Every structure is written in structure tokens, then in C-alpha cells.
Amino acid sequence: MTSNKKVVPEAKEALNKFKMEVANEVGVNLKQGYNGDLTSKEAGSIGGQMVKKMVEAYENSIK
């Protein structure tokens, strides 16, 4: 059984805001609430860009 339990529950709002900003950057029309009509490519582009930005932020923080 998998669990999507958040390590820091207080971060949920910030992550949602980040996701919306990234969706806007990559040109995906992300809505509040249900987004099951997105293609895998669209959803993947959002997630991929989020990871890229998080890795860049981490790399910049350790320099």
C-alpha cells in the first residue's frame, strides 16, 4: 500500500501555488480542483519542470 502522506503538511498550499506557477510557465491550463482532463504529456511537463526548479534551487543553495 502506498501513502501520499506529506512530510510537512503545512507545505501543501505553497506546493499548490508552485504547481500553478509552473503550469502557467509551461502553458498548461491547470485549474483549481479536478484536472483529470489533462494529457499525460501536460501533467508530466508540470511535474518535470517542478523537479527541475527544485534541483536548481538546491544546487544554488549549496554553492
C-alpha positions in Angstrom: 0.0 0.0 0.0 1.4 3.4 -1.0 0.9 6.5 1.1 0.9 10.1 -0.1 1.3 11.4 3.4 3.0 14.8 3.4 6.2 15.1 5.4 5.4 18.7 6.0 1.6 19.2 5.8 1.9 22.9 6.1 3.7 23.0 2.7 0.6 21.9 0.8 -0.5 25.5 0.0 3.0 26.5 -1.1 3.3 23.4 -3.3 -0.1 24.1 -4.9 0.9 27.7 -5.7 4.3 26.5 -7.1 2.4 24.0 -9.3 0.1 26.6 -10.6 3.0 29.0 -11.4 4.9 26.2 -13.2 1.8 25.2 -15.2 1.4 28.8 -16.3 5.1 28.9 -17.4 4.8 25.7 -19.5 1.5 26.8 -21.0 -0.8 24.2 -19.4 -4.2 25.4 -18.3 -4.3 24.0 -14.8 -7.5 24.6 -12.7 -8.1 24.6 -9.0 -9.6 21.2 -8.2 -10.1 18.4 -10.7 -7.6 18.2 -13.6 -8.2 14.7 -14.9 -8.7 16.0 -18.4 -5.0 16.9 -18.7 -2.9 14.7 -21.0 -0.1 12.7 -19.6 2.3 14.9 -21.5 0.8 18.1 -20.0 0.9 16.7 -16.4 4.4 15.4 -16.9 5.6 18.7 -18.2 4.4 20.4 -15.0 6.0 17.8 -12.7 9.2 17.7 -14.7 9.6 21.5 -14.6 8.8 21.5 -10.8 11.6 18.9 -10.2 14.0 20.9 -12.4 13.4 24.1 -10.5 13.7 22.3 -7.1 17.0 20.7 -8.1 18.3 24.1 -9.4 17.3 25.8 -6.1 19.0 23.1 -4.1 22.2 23.3 -6.2 22.2 27.1 -5.8 21.8 26.8 -2.0 24.9 24.6 -1.6 27.3 26.8 -3.6 
